[in-house]
Amino acid sequence: MTLGPLMIDVGGPELSGEDLQLLRHPLVGGVILFARNYVDSEQLAALTRAIHAARTPSLIIAVDQEGGRVQRFKSGFSLLPPPRRVGHEFHIEAAAGLELARRLGWLMAAELRAHGVDLSFAPCVDLDYGASEVIGDRALDARSAVGGQVAVAYAHGMRDAGMAATAKHFPGHGAVVADSHLALPVDRRELADLQDDIAPYRLLIANGLAAVMVAHVVYPAIDSLPASVSKTWITQILRGELRFQGAVFTDDLSMGGAASVGDLLTRARLALAAGCDMLPVCNDRAGVRTLIEHLDAEPAPASQLRLVRMRGRDGMSLQELHAAPAWQQARELLARVMAPPALQLHSDSA
């Protein structure tokens, strides 16, 4: 059996009979977890073991664990700062900011790997233009040169922990007001004006980026379709011009931003035709069943190879991780970053 193009969710902290039935379908290739799937470390490790054991080859298990507002697993995990904080440290001292990015990338990935999770959809490399509330402090910085450097360091840390990085949301979500979870954002800039947004991807690709998640944003000067289902964006620009050879994920196809192109089956067909490898479909069990019943998708060898490379590697047990000097050092660095600034009182007298 091969890995199918669908990444689906499961209902709770344990697999139900219905969950197992769906996970074993050939069109399914991955599972995305949410806060509802987490109780504690022992439960999560048992859940990921059950998912990996459901079939061969084992499914890819993903989560959104960026830090700040977007961290699905909290109790028992290191509480990570918003990505913007890392960019802020870079501005204070570049070398220290890059070291922090690499350490936090490693810490995030190492803790997930110790629980059997293959990948986190990170880093977010959107630029913060002050327009998008859904991005905001999820962005590393407002400037592409800073965001790109910090993202590369973060991705290298993830790689050191045995996890592939997924940069998002290509080609850029930061300049639009609408939230693509609810509506279709429109970015009317020309391609030449999007080069700052694309620049971090160029740098990450040159450093071996494994995956990209594509945004449900339409750029009418380039294509009338959202980037997530656009051959122009995925095949011509991302794979052609940028020479990206890794895996391409759509953003969640059940989001409002994807609905403009048709029903869920239409969205999935367009995304696959555009060149996407895996299609997350979240919190829509009826939609998943529709896709399983009606979606025709022949596994392409190149796509299979790209997806297999997304599996996690070299995970330590949780006990080994907590005993590792690298984990203790990363936690100490995190504590310093998260501590409130010291109060300094100044006297006007001589």
C-alpha positions as CSV (number, residue, x, y, z in Angstrom):
1,M,0.0,0.0,0.0
2,T,1.2,3.5,-0.8
3,L,0.6,6.8,1.0
4,G,-2.5,8.5,-0.2
5,P,-2.8,12.3,-0.7
6,L,-5.3,12.9,2.1
7,M,-4.3,14.0,5.6
8,I,-7.2,13.7,8.0
9,D,-8.0,14.2,11.7
10,V,-9.2,11.8,14.4
11,G,-11.9,12.4,16.9
12,G,-10.2,12.2,20.3
13,P,-7.3,11.0,22.5
14,E,-7.8,7.4,21.3
15,L,-8.7,5.9,17.9
16,S,-12.3,4.8,17.4
17,G,-13.3,2.0,15.1
18,E,-14.4,4.6,12.5
19,D,-11.0,6.4,12.8
20,L,-9.2,3.1,12.1
21,Q,-11.4,2.3,9.1
22,L,-10.6,5.7,7.5
23,L,-6.9,5.5,8.3
24,R,-6.6,2.2,6.5
25,H,-8.0,3.5,3.3
26,P,-5.5,3.8,0.4
27,L,-6.3,7.5,-0.2
28,V,-5.2,8.5,3.3
29,G,-1.5,9.2,3.9
30,G,-1.4,11.3,7.0
31,V,-3.1,12.4,10.2
32,I,-3.1,15.9,11.7
33,L,-3.5,16.2,15.5
34,F,-5.2,18.9,17.5
35,A,-5.5,19.9,21.2
36,R,-8.4,17.5,21.6
37,N,-6.1,14.6,20.8
38,Y,-3.8,15.4,23.7
39,V,-4.3,14.5,27.4
40,D,-0.7,13.8,28.6
41,S,2.6,12.5,27.3
42,E,1.8,8.8,27.9
43,Q,-1.5,9.1,26.1
44,L,-0.1,10.9,23.1
45,A,2.7,8.4,22.7
46,A,0.1,5.6,22.8
47,L,-2.0,7.4,20.2
48,T,0.9,7.9,17.8
49,R,1.9,4.3,18.1
50,A,-1.6,3.2,17.3
51,I,-1.7,5.5,14.2
52,H,1.7,4.3,13.0
53,A,0.6,0.6,13.5
54,A,-2.7,1.1,11.7
55,R,-1.1,0.2,8.3
56,T,2.1,-0.3,6.3
57,P,3.7,2.0,5.3
58,S,3.0,4.0,8.4
59,L,1.0,7.2,8.1
60,I,2.7,10.6,8.6
61,I,1.6,12.3,11.8
62,A,1.6,16.1,11.8
63,V,0.6,18.9,14.2
64,D,0.8,22.7,14.3
65,Q,3.3,23.5,17.1
66,E,4.7,26.9,16.1
67,G,4.6,28.4,19.6
68,G,2.7,31.4,20.9
69,R,-0.9,31.4,19.7
70,V,-0.4,28.2,17.7
71,Q,0.7,25.4,19.9
72,R,-1.6,22.4,20.2
73,F,0.2,20.5,22.9
74,K,1.1,22.6,26.0
75,S,1.0,20.8,29.4
76,G,4.0,18.6,29.5
77,F,5.7,20.4,26.6
78,S,7.9,23.4,26.6
79,L,5.8,26.5,26.1
80,L,7.3,28.2,23.1
81,P,7.3,32.0,22.5
82,P,5.6,33.5,19.5
83,P,7.9,33.3,16.5
84,R,8.1,37.1,16.5
85,R,10.1,37.0,19.7
86,V,12.8,35.1,17.9
87,G,13.0,37.8,15.3
88,H,13.1,40.4,18.0
89,E,16.2,38.7,19.6
90,F,17.8,38.7,16.1
91,H,17.5,42.5,16.0
92,I,19.1,42.8,19.4
93,E,22.0,40.6,18.4
94,A,22.0,38.6,15.1
95,A,24.2,35.7,16.2
96,A,22.2,35.2,19.5
97,G,18.9,35.4,17.5
98,L,20.1,32.7,15.1
99,E,21.3,30.5,18.0
100,L,17.9,30.9,19.7
101,A,16.1,30.0,16.5
102,R,18.1,26.9,16.0
103,R,17.7,25.8,19.7
104,L,14.0,26.4,19.7
105,G,13.5,24.6,16.4
106,W,15.4,21.7,17.9
107,L,13.4,21.8,21.2
108,M,10.1,21.9,19.5
109,A,10.9,19.1,17.1
110,A,12.7,16.9,19.7
111,E,9.8,17.0,22.1
112,L,7.4,16.0,19.3
113,R,9.6,13.2,18.0
114,A,9.9,11.8,21.6
115,H,6.1,11.4,21.4
116,G,6.1,9.8,17.9
117,V,4.9,12.9,16.0
118,D,6.6,13.1,12.6
119,L,6.3,16.8,11.7
120,S,5.1,20.2,12.8
121,F,3.9,22.6,10.1
122,A,6.6,25.2,10.8
123,P,8.2,27.6,10.4
124,C,5.7,30.3,9.4
125,V,7.7,32.6,7.0
126,D,5.0,35.1,6.2
127,L,6.0,38.7,6.5
128,D,4.1,40.9,9.0
129,Y,2.9,44.0,7.1
130,G,0.5,44.8,9.9
131,A,-2.5,43.8,7.8
132,S,-3.2,40.2,8.8
133,E,-4.4,39.5,12.3
134,V,-4.3,35.8,11.7
135,I,-0.5,36.0,11.0
136,G,0.6,38.9,13.3
137,D,3.2,37.6,15.7
138,R,3.3,34.2,14.0
139,A,5.6,36.0,11.5
140,L,9.3,36.0,12.4
141,D,9.7,39.5,11.1
142,A,8.4,42.2,8.7
143,R,11.6,42.0,6.6
144,S,12.4,39.1,4.3
145,A,16.1,39.2,5.0
146,V,15.6,38.7,8.7
147,G,12.8,36.2,8.3
148,G,14.7,34.1,5.9
149,Q,17.9,33.9,8.0
150,V,16.0,33.1,11.2
151,A,13.8,30.5,9.4
152,V,16.8,28.7,8.0
153,A,18.3,28.5,11.5
154,Y,15.0,27.2,12.9
155,A,14.7,24.6,10.1
156,H,18.3,23.4,10.8
157,G,17.4,22.9,14.4
158,M,14.3,20.9,13.4
159,R,16.5,18.8,11.1
160,D,19.0,18.2,13.9
161,A,16.1,16.7,16.0
162,G,15.0,14.4,13.1
163,M,12.1,16.5,11.7
164,A,11.6,18.0,8.3
165,A,10.6,21.6,8.1
166,T,7.5,22.9,6.3
167,A,7.6,26.6,5.4
168,K,4.2,28.3,5.2
169,H,2.1,30.0,3.8
170,F,3.5,30.1,0.2
171,P,3.7,32.6,-1.5
172,G,2.8,34.9,1.4
173,H,-0.3,35.5,3.7
174,G,1.0,38.6,5.5
175,A,-0.3,41.4,3.3
176,V,-4.0,40.5,3.2
177,V,-6.6,41.4,5.8
178,A,-9.0,38.5,5.4
179,D,-8.5,35.3,7.4
180,S,-8.3,32.4,5.0
181,H,-10.0,30.2,7.6
182,L,-13.2,32.1,7.0
183,A,-12.9,33.8,3.6
184,L,-10.8,34.1,0.5
185,P,-8.1,36.8,0.8
186,V,-7.1,38.7,-2.3
187,D,-3.6,40.1,-2.8
188,R,-3.6,42.4,-5.8
189,R,0.1,42.9,-6.0
190,E,2.1,42.1,-9.2
191,L,4.6,39.2,-9.1
192,A,7.5,41.7,-9.0
193,D,6.0,43.2,-5.8
194,L,5.8,39.7,-4.1
195,Q,9.5,39.0,-4.3
196,D,10.1,40.0,-0.7
197,D,7.5,37.5,0.4
198,I,9.1,34.8,-1.8
199,A,12.7,35.5,-0.8
200,P,12.6,33.4,2.4
201,Y,11.5,30.4,0.3
202,R,14.4,30.9,-2.0
203,L,16.8,30.9,0.9
204,L,15.2,27.9,2.6
205,I,15.1,25.9,-0.7
206,A,18.8,26.6,-1.2
207,N,19.2,25.1,2.3
208,G,17.3,21.9,1.6
209,L,13.8,22.7,2.5
210,A,11.7,19.6,2.7
211,A,8.1,20.9,2.4
212,V,6.0,23.9,1.7
213,M,2.4,24.6,2.7
214,V,0.5,26.7,0.1
215,A,-1.9,29.5,1.1
216,H,-5.6,29.8,0.2
217,V,-4.9,33.3,-1.1
218,V,-5.7,34.5,-4.7
219,Y,-3.2,36.8,-6.5
220,P,-5.3,37.9,-9.5
221,A,-2.3,39.5,-11.3
222,I,-0.8,36.0,-11.5
223,D,-3.7,33.6,-11.5
224,S,-7.5,33.8,-10.9
225,L,-7.3,30.6,-8.7
226,P,-6.0,30.6,-5.1
227,A,-2.4,29.6,-4.9
228,S,-3.3,26.3,-3.2
229,V,-4.9,25.0,-6.4
230,S,-2.9,27.0,-8.9
231,K,-0.7,25.3,-11.5
232,T,0.9,28.6,-12.1
233,W,2.0,29.0,-8.5
234,I,2.9,25.4,-7.7
235,T,4.1,23.9,-11.0
236,Q,5.5,26.9,-12.8
237,I,6.8,29.2,-10.0
238,L,7.4,26.9,-7.0
239,R,8.7,23.9,-8.8
240,G,9.9,25.6,-12.0
241,E,11.3,29.0,-11.2
242,L,12.3,28.2,-7.6
243,R,13.3,24.6,-8.4
244,F,11.7,23.3,-5.3
245,Q,11.8,19.4,-5.1
246,G,10.2,18.8,-1.8
247,A,6.6,18.0,-0.7
248,V,3.8,20.4,-1.3
249,F,0.9,20.5,1.2
250,T,-2.2,22.6,0.7
251,D,-3.5,24.5,3.7
252,D,-6.6,22.8,5.1
253,L,-9.1,22.3,2.3
254,S,-12.1,22.7,4.5
255,M,-11.2,26.3,5.2
256,G,-13.3,29.1,3.9
257,G,-10.6,30.4,1.6
258,A,-10.7,27.2,-0.4
259,A,-14.4,27.2,-0.8
260,S,-14.4,29.7,-3.6
261,V,-13.3,27.1,-6.2
262,G,-16.1,24.7,-5.5
263,D,-17.1,21.8,-3.3
264,L,-14.5,19.7,-1.4
265,L,-14.1,17.2,-4.2
266,T,-13.5,19.9,-6.7
267,R,-10.9,21.6,-4.4
268,A,-9.1,18.2,-4.0
269,R,-9.0,17.5,-7.7
270,L,-7.7,21.0,-8.5
271,A,-5.0,20.8,-5.9
272,L,-3.8,17.4,-7.1
273,A,-3.8,18.6,-10.7
274,A,-1.9,21.7,-9.7
275,G,0.9,19.5,-8.3
276,C,0.2,19.2,-4.5
277,D,1.3,16.0,-2.8
278,M,-0.9,16.0,0.3
279,L,-4.2,17.6,1.1
280,P,-5.1,18.2,4.8
281,V,-8.9,18.0,5.4
282,C,-9.7,19.0,9.0
283,N,-12.8,18.8,11.1
284,D,-15.0,17.6,8.3
285,R,-15.6,13.8,8.6
286,A,-18.5,13.9,6.1
287,G,-16.2,15.6,3.6
288,V,-13.4,13.0,4.1
289,R,-15.9,10.2,3.4
290,T,-17.0,12.0,0.2
291,L,-13.4,12.2,-0.9
292,I,-12.8,8.6,-0.1
293,E,-15.8,7.6,-2.1
294,H,-15.3,9.8,-5.2
295,L,-11.7,11.0,-5.5
296,D,-9.6,9.2,-8.1
297,A,-5.8,9.6,-7.3
298,E,-3.2,7.4,-8.8
299,P,0.0,7.4,-6.6
300,A,2.9,9.1,-8.5
301,P,6.3,7.6,-7.6
302,A,7.9,11.1,-7.3
303,S,5.2,12.2,-4.9
304,Q,5.5,9.0,-2.9
305,L,9.2,9.6,-2.5
306,R,8.6,13.2,-1.4
307,L,6.1,12.1,1.2
308,V,8.2,9.3,2.6
309,R,10.9,11.9,3.3
310,M,8.6,13.7,5.7
311,R,8.7,10.9,8.2
312,G,10.5,11.7,11.4
313,R,13.9,10.2,12.2
314,D,16.1,9.6,15.2
315,G,13.6,10.3,18.0
316,M,14.7,9.8,21.6
317,S,12.4,8.5,24.3
318,L,11.0,11.1,26.5
319,Q,13.3,9.9,29.4
320,E,16.3,10.1,27.1
321,L,15.4,13.5,25.9
322,H,14.9,15.0,29.4
323,A,18.3,13.6,30.4
324,A,20.0,15.0,27.3
325,P,22.3,18.1,27.9
326,A,20.9,19.7,24.7
327,W,17.4,19.6,26.1
328,Q,18.4,21.1,29.4
329,Q,20.4,23.8,27.7
330,A,17.5,24.7,25.3
331,R,15.1,24.9,28.3
332,E,17.5,27.2,30.1
333,L,17.7,29.4,27.1
334,L,13.9,29.4,26.7
335,A,13.5,30.4,30.3
336,R,15.7,33.4,29.8
337,V,13.9,34.5,26.7
338,M,10.5,34.1,28.4
339,A,11.4,35.8,31.6
340,P,10.0,39.4,32.0
341,P,12.6,42.1,31.8
342,A,14.2,43.2,35.0
343,L,12.8,46.3,36.5
344,Q,15.4,49.1,36.6
345,L,14.9,52.1,38.8
346,H,16.9,55.3,38.0
347,S,17.4,58.2,40.3
348,D,17.5,61.8,39.0
349,S,19.8,62.8,41.9
350,A,23.5,62.9,41.4
